[in-house]
Amino acid sequence: MTDTPPDRLSVDPSSPYYDADALARGVGVRFKGQEKTNVDEYCVSEGWVRVVAGNAKDRRGQPLTLKLQGPVEPYFRNGEAE
């Protein structure tokens, strides 16, 4: 496993971009310089994140998400010094 997170990652197991190994290492996301803890999916090359919109659910019971555009910086939390 490399020290850089994947270009695109999702926490939804039904997504083709789901990676259990990367999620097990603990991926953190900085969006526009701020730490985001409610990221559902991100893409570095396209410059967007999907964040959970409160407690709202869609008709299938999945959380509603908002797609936000901007610079995305993923990192592995296990590798940072706290």
C-alpha positions, 0 to 999 in steps of 0.5 A: 500500500502506498502512502498516498490515498486513492484519487477517488474514494467512497465510503459507500460499499455499493460504490465502485470507488469503495476501498476497504483497505484504504478506509481501514487505514483512516483517510482524512480530507482537507477541503479548501484548507479545512478539515471535513469529517462528513465527507461521503466521497471525494475526487482529487482530479476533478476537485469535488467532495460529497458531504452529508447534508444533516440528517435528511434521507432520500427515499431509499434511506440513504443520507442526502449529499451535497457536491462541493467544488474546490481543492481536495487534499486527502491524507492518511490519518495514521501517518500524521503526528498529533 
